[in-house]
Amino acid sequence: MDTLLYNNELQLGRFAEYLLKQRLVPEKNAPYYVSWVRKFLARGVTVPVLPLDERVAGFLKDLEAAASYQDWQITQAERALRLFFVNFKGDTAWSAPTVSKITANPDGSFGRNATMEVLRTRLRVKHYANSTEKTYLDWVGRFFDYLRETGHGTTGDACQLTPERVRDFLAYLATRREVAASTQNQAFNAILFLFRDVLSIELGSLEQGVRAKRGPKLPVVLTVDEVAAVLGRLEGTARLMAETLYGGGLRVMECCRLRVKDLDFDNNLIFVRAGKGDKDRSTILAESVKGPLREHLARVKALHEQDLAAGVGEVWLPGALAVKYPKAPQEWGWQYVFPSKQLSTDPRSGKVRRHHVSDMVMQRAVKQAVQASGICKLASVHTLRHSFATALLLQGVDIRQIQDYLGHANVETTMIYTHVVKNMRAPAVSPLDAMRRAG
């Protein structure tokens, strides 16, 4: 065993040199990447020999089960193992936990259609939202179009995909298209996913070199009176959704995706399932919406019973829940609180179902209400979430509690509202006014 550990340390030393020489990670982070691989190799000494992909999956699962590791650390551990086995050792037995792989053409290019199909499969395996899937596919499609237009295409629909061309594409977006920093970063995230998770190609120091920096921005918030004015110009389901969203600080899609079982009327709680970052949390169910919500749910239940009688009363369930609980898609508790008025065909399964209401319904309704109320601020439905946070701060609610309600991973994200609240309090007296009053 001593010999094995000695050989492992020799490999880890070379791996550290490789990371720095290839500039795959920032120099300050290299020791952490080596440490993750050391932990994995040490674990392999004591557990039975298993295929590499199973050992990696087990290692990551153990990290997730440990309360001492955060999500970003587990992601870093996965990337460290991929760099060690795939890039450093050239091991083809595991190129990241994925079910679909793609190989380059003899000239090193990748076909557009084949790449897009594997990308779509990989996104679904990792449970990315349908909207994220569409966005990523759109950006990768634009990347291929750019390569064809700049002469980097080969035969058929294939193109040469290299980190240098990613850099050129991002520079093109910034300088020629003059896109916003957030738009450029969105494009980068899509292409980064393509290279890492589909092509198993690391972008090296590219991440530190070309990403656009967005200056600190304060969110737009509405005062309590302004929120009341906006809500007063909404009607029906749109008003109930806006009040539920504002009352609990929900994101618009979190409100749209609420299911009946997620409402706890007795404890005044809303449970948000698989929110941003695939995390669950609970937040406030406002007392004032409980009555209207109960009346609304009575109507929704009647509609659900009509759908069941017509043979279309199933609802979409995440993951393999529909397989594990075959009757769950028809059960009342799993139905959406705010269902669509029309039946639709699931784009993935082809089944006819009643999906939740589109977020665009809320977006349009709130925009029109803001305009009708005469408010000149650039407010949207998401502004209600910002306004929820600032209202709680003005009430003296602890910042950590607000962080939990909002579902922020880091309290630094929530702290931005402290700057907004500072501006909403009574401003200091100007020295000019003080001087004149004294005179």
C-alpha positions in Angstrom: 0.0 0.0 0.0 2.9 2.3 0.7 4.2 1.8 -2.8 0.7 2.6 -4.2 0.4 5.8 -2.2 3.9 6.8 -3.2 3.0 6.3 -6.9 -0.2 8.3 -6.4 1.8 11.2 -5.0 4.1 11.1 -8.0 1.2 11.3 -10.3 -0.4 14.1 -8.3 2.8 16.1 -8.5 2.9 15.7 -12.3 -0.9 16.5 -12.4 -0.3 19.8 -10.6 2.4 20.7 -13.0 0.1 19.8 -15.9 -2.7 22.1 -14.6 -0.4 25.0 -14.2 1.4 24.5 -17.5 -1.8 24.1 -19.5 -3.4 27.0 -17.5 -6.5 24.9 -17.0 -7.3 26.4 -13.6 -6.2 29.5 -11.8 -2.9 29.0 -9.9 -4.5 29.6 -6.5 -7.1 26.8 -7.2 -4.7 24.1 -8.4 -4.0 22.8 -4.9 -7.7 22.2 -4.3 -8.0 20.3 -7.6 -5.1 18.1 -6.6 -6.6 17.6 -3.2 -9.9 16.3 -4.6 -8.0 13.7 -6.8 -6.0 12.7 -3.7 -9.2 12.1 -1.8 -10.6 10.0 -4.6 -7.4 7.9 -5.0 -7.2 7.3 -1.3 -10.8 6.1 -1.3 -9.9 3.6 -4.0 -7.4 2.0 -1.8 -10.0 0.9 0.7 -13.1 0.1 -1.4 -13.6 -2.8 -3.8 -12.4 -2.4 -7.3 -15.2 -1.0 -9.5 -15.4 0.5 -13.0 -14.1 4.1 -13.0 -17.5 5.7 -13.8 -19.1 3.8 -10.8 -16.3 4.8 -8.5 -16.6 8.5 -9.6 -20.4 8.4 -9.1 -20.1 6.9 -5.7 -17.4 9.4 -4.6 -19.6 12.4 -5.7 -22.6 10.9 -4.1 -20.7 10.6 -0.8 -19.7 14.2 -1.0 -23.4 15.2 -1.6 -24.4 13.3 1.5 -21.8 15.0 3.7 -23.2 18.2 5.2 -19.7 19.8 5.2 -19.5 20.2 1.4 -21.3 22.9 -0.7 -22.6 22.5 -4.2 -19.7 24.4 -5.8 -17.2 22.2 -4.0 -18.9 19.0 -5.5 -18.8 20.6 -8.9 -15.1 21.5 -8.4 -14.4 17.8 -7.4 -16.2 16.5 -10.5 -14.2 18.8 -12.7 -10.9 17.9 -10.9 -11.5 14.2 -11.6 -12.4 14.8 -15.2 -9.2 16.8 -15.7 -7.1 14.1 -14.1 -8.5 11.1 -15.9 -9.5 12.5 -19.2 -7.1 15.4 -19.9 -4.1 14.3 -17.9 -4.2 10.5 -18.1 -6.2 10.2 -21.4 -8.5 7.6 -19.9 -11.5 7.0 -22.2 -13.4 4.9 -19.7 -14.9 8.0 -18.2 -15.3 11.4 -19.8 -17.8 12.8 -17.2 -21.0 11.2 -16.0 -23.0 11.3 -19.3 -25.0 8.8 -21.3 -24.3 10.3 -24.7 -21.0 10.8 -26.3 -19.8 12.3 -29.6 -16.5 11.8 -31.4 -14.7 14.1 -33.7 -14.5 13.6 -37.5 -11.1 12.5 -38.9 -10.3 16.2 -39.6 -11.1 17.1 -36.0 -14.4 18.8 -36.7 -17.8 18.1 -35.2 -21.1 17.8 -37.1 -23.7 20.3 -36.1 -26.8 18.1 -36.0 -25.0 15.3 -34.1 -23.5 17.7 -31.6 -26.9 19.5 -31.0 -28.6 16.2 -30.4 -26.1 15.0 -27.9 -26.2 18.4 -26.2 -30.0 18.2 -25.9 -29.7 14.7 -24.4 -27.0 15.8 -21.9 -29.1 18.8 -20.8 -32.0 16.5 -20.1 -29.9 14.0 -18.2 -28.8 16.8 -15.9 -32.4 18.0 -15.5 -32.0 21.4 -16.9 -35.2 23.4 -17.4 -36.8 23.3 -20.8 -36.3 27.1 -21.2 -32.5 26.6 -20.4 -32.4 23.8 -23.0 -33.8 26.1 -25.7 -31.5 28.9 -24.8 -28.4 26.7 -24.8 -29.3 25.1 -28.1 -30.0 28.5 -29.6 -26.5 29.9 -28.6 -24.7 26.8 -29.8 -26.6 27.0 -33.1 -25.5 30.7 -33.4 -21.9 29.6 -32.6 -22.0 27.1 -35.5 -23.5 29.8 -37.8 -20.7 32.1 -36.9 -18.0 29.5 -37.6 -19.6 28.8 -41.1 -19.7 32.5 -41.9 -16.1 33.1 -40.9 -14.8 30.1 -42.9 -14.2 27.6 -40.2 -16.7 25.0 -41.5 -15.6 21.8 -43.2 -17.6 19.2 -45.0 -21.4 19.2 -44.6 -22.5 20.8 -41.4 -19.3 20.2 -39.5 -17.1 22.9 -38.0 -13.8 23.1 -36.1 -14.6 23.7 -32.4 -11.6 25.1 -30.5 -11.1 27.4 -27.5 -9.6 30.0 -29.8 -12.8 30.2 -31.8 -14.9 30.5 -28.7 -12.8 33.5 -27.8 -13.3 35.0 -31.3 -17.1 34.4 -31.1 -17.4 36.1 -27.7 -15.3 39.0 -28.9 -17.6 39.3 -31.9 -20.7 39.4 -29.7 -19.1 42.2 -27.6 -17.5 44.3 -30.3 -19.6 43.8 -33.5 -23.0 42.9 -32.0 -22.5 45.1 -28.9 -24.5 42.8 -26.7 -24.9 43.4 -23.0 -22.5 41.7 -20.5 -25.2 39.4 -19.3 -26.0 38.3 -22.8 -22.4 37.6 -23.6 -22.1 35.6 -20.3 -25.2 33.6 -21.2 -23.6 32.7 -24.5 -20.4 31.7 -22.8 -22.3 29.5 -20.3 -24.0 27.6 -23.1 -20.7 27.1 -25.0 -18.9 26.1 -21.8 -21.5 23.4 -21.2 -21.0 22.2 -24.8 -17.2 21.9 -24.5 -17.1 20.5 -21.0 -20.1 18.2 -20.8 -20.5 17.1 -24.4 -17.1 17.3 -26.1 -15.0 16.8 -22.9 -12.7 19.7 -24.0 -11.4 22.1 -21.4 -11.4 25.8 -22.3 -8.3 26.5 -20.1 -7.7 30.1 -19.2 -10.4 31.3 -21.5 -12.9 31.7 -18.7 -10.6 34.3 -17.0 -9.7 36.1 -20.2 -12.9 37.0 -22.1 -15.9 37.0 -19.9 -17.7 40.3 -19.8 -17.8 42.1 -16.4 -21.1 43.7 -15.4 -20.8 46.6 -13.0 -22.7 46.5 -9.7 -26.4 47.3 -10.3 -29.1 48.1 -7.8 -32.4 46.3 -8.4 -35.5 48.3 -9.2 -38.0 48.2 -6.3 -41.5 49.5 -5.7 -42.7 51.1 -2.5 -45.6 49.6 -0.7 -48.0 52.2 -2.2 -46.6 51.5 -5.7 -47.1 47.8 -5.3 -50.7 48.4 -4.1 -51.3 50.6 -7.2 -50.0 47.8 -9.5 -52.0 45.1 -7.8 -55.1 47.3 -8.0 -54.9 47.3 -11.7 -54.7 43.5 -12.1 -57.7 41.2 -12.2 -58.6 37.6 -11.8 -55.9 34.9 -11.8 -53.2 37.4 -12.8 -53.9 39.4 -9.6 -54.0 36.3 -7.4 -50.7 35.1 -8.9 -49.1 38.5 -8.4 -50.3 38.7 -4.8 -49.0 35.2 -4.1 -45.7 36.0 -5.7 -45.2 39.3 -3.9 -46.4 37.9 -0.6 -43.7 35.2 -0.7 -41.0 36.7 -2.8 -41.3 34.0 -5.5 -39.7 34.0 -8.9 -42.2 34.1 -11.7 -41.6 30.5 -12.8 -41.7 29.3 -9.2 -45.2 30.8 -8.9 -46.3 29.3 -12.3 -45.0 25.8 -11.2 -46.6 25.7 -7.8 -48.6 22.5 -7.2 -51.5 22.0 -4.9 -49.5 20.0 -2.4 -46.9 22.9 -2.1 -49.4 25.1 -0.3 -49.6 24.7 3.5 -52.6 26.7 4.6 -52.4 25.7 8.3 -48.8 27.0 8.7 -48.9 29.9 6.2 -46.1 28.4 4.1 -45.4 27.9 0.4 -42.9 25.1 -0.5 -40.9 25.8 -3.6 -39.7 22.6 -5.2 -36.6 22.4 -7.4 -36.1 26.2 -7.5 -33.1 27.8 -8.9 -30.1 25.5 -8.4 -32.6 22.6 -8.1 -33.1 23.5 -4.4 -36.2 23.2 -2.2 -37.2 25.9 0.3 -40.2 27.3 2.1 -41.4 30.9 2.2 -44.4 32.9 3.3 -48.0 32.2 2.3 -49.7 35.6 2.9 -52.8 35.4 5.1 -54.7 37.7 2.8 -54.4 35.4 -0.2 -55.5 32.2 1.6 -59.3 32.8 1.0 -58.9 33.7 -2.7 -56.6 30.8 -3.2 -59.1 28.3 -1.7 -61.8 29.6 -4.0 -59.4 29.4 -7.0 -58.4 25.8 -6.1 -62.1 24.8 -6.0 -62.5 25.9 -9.6 -59.2 24.3 -10.6 -60.3 21.0 -9.1 -63.5 21.1 -11.0 -61.5 21.6 -14.2 -59.2 18.7 -13.3 -62.2 16.4 -12.8 -63.4 17.4 -16.3 -60.0 16.5 -17.7 -60.0 13.1 -15.9 -63.4 12.4 -17.4 -62.0 13.3 -20.8 -58.9 11.1 -20.4 -56.4 13.9 -20.3 -56.1 14.5 -16.6 -52.4 13.7 -16.2 -49.8 16.3 -15.2 -46.1 16.3 -15.9 -43.9 14.9 -13.1 -40.2 15.5 -12.8 -37.6 12.8 -13.0 -38.9 9.3 -12.7 -41.7 10.0 -10.3 -44.3 9.0 -12.8 -42.7 5.6 -13.1 -42.2 5.2 -9.3 -45.8 6.5 -8.6 -47.9 5.6 -11.6 -51.1 7.1 -10.2 -49.5 10.3 -9.1 -50.0 12.3 -12.4 -53.8 12.0 -12.0 -53.8 12.8 -8.2 -55.1 16.2 -7.1 -52.1 17.1 -5.0 -49.8 17.0 -7.9 -51.8 19.3 -10.1 -50.7 22.9 -10.8 -52.2 25.6 -8.8 -52.3 27.9 -11.8 -53.0 25.6 -14.8 -53.2 26.7 -18.4 -56.6 27.4 -19.9 -55.7 25.2 -22.9 -54.5 21.6 -23.2 -51.1 21.2 -24.9 -48.8 18.5 -26.3 -45.7 17.8 -24.2 -42.8 18.6 -26.6 -40.7 15.7 -25.0 -43.2 12.9 -24.5 -45.9 13.8 -27.0 -48.6 13.4 -24.4 -51.6 15.7 -24.2 -51.6 17.4 -20.8 -52.7 20.6 -19.1 -49.5 22.4 -18.3 -49.0 25.3 -15.9 -49.9 28.8 -17.1 -47.1 30.5 -19.2 -44.9 33.0 -17.4 -45.6 35.4 -20.3 -49.2 35.8 -19.0 -47.8 37.3 -15.8 -45.1 39.3 -17.6 -47.6 41.0 -19.9 -50.2 41.6 -17.2 -47.8 43.2 -14.7 -46.2 45.4 -17.5 -49.6 46.7 -18.5 -50.5 47.3 -14.8 -47.3 49.3 -14.2 -48.0 51.4 -17.3 -51.6 52.0 -16.2 -50.6 53.1 -12.7 -48.4 55.8 -14.1 -45.2 54.4 -12.5 -42.1 55.5 -14.5 -39.8 52.9 -13.0 -38.6 50.1 -15.3 -40.6 47.6 -13.2 -41.5 44.0 -14.2 -43.0 41.0 -12.5 -39.5 40.2 -11.0 -39.6 43.7 -9.4 -42.3 42.3 -7.0 -39.7 39.9 -5.7 -37.2 42.7 -5.1 -39.9 44.7 -3.4 -40.7 41.8 -1.1 -37.1 41.7 0.1 -36.8 45.4 0.7 -40.2 45.5 2.5 -39.0 42.8 4.9 -35.7 44.7 5.5 -37.6 47.9 6.3 -39.6 45.8 8.9 -36.4 44.8 10.5 -36.4 41.1 9.4 -33.0 39.4 9.8 -31.0 39.3 6.5 -30.4 35.6 6.9 -34.1 34.9 7.2 -34.7 36.9 4.0 -32.0 34.9 2.3 -33.9 31.7 3.2 -37.1 33.1 1.9 -35.5 34.1 -1.4 -33.5 30.9 -1.8 -30.2 32.7 -2.3 -27.1 30.4 -2.0 -25.0 33.2 -0.6 -26.0 36.0 1.8 -23.9 38.4 -0.3 -26.6 38.2 -3.0 -29.3 39.2 -0.5 -27.1 42.0 0.9 -27.7 44.0 -2.3 -31.1 45.0 -0.9 -29.5 46.7 2.1 -28.2 49.3 -0.4 -31.6 49.8 -1.8 -33.2 50.2 1.7 -30.5 52.8 2.5 -31.8 54.9 -0.4 -35.5 54.4 0.6 -35.0 55.7 4.1 -35.2 59.5 4.8 -32.2 61.2 3.2 -29.8 63.3 5.1 -30.4 67.1 5.2 -28.3 68.9 2.6 -25.8 71.3 4.2 -27.1 74.0 2.0 -30.6 73.6 3.4 -29.2 73.4 7.0 -27.3 76.6 6.5 -30.3 78.5 5.2 -32.5 77.2 8.0 -29.9 78.3 10.5 -29.8 81.8 8.9 
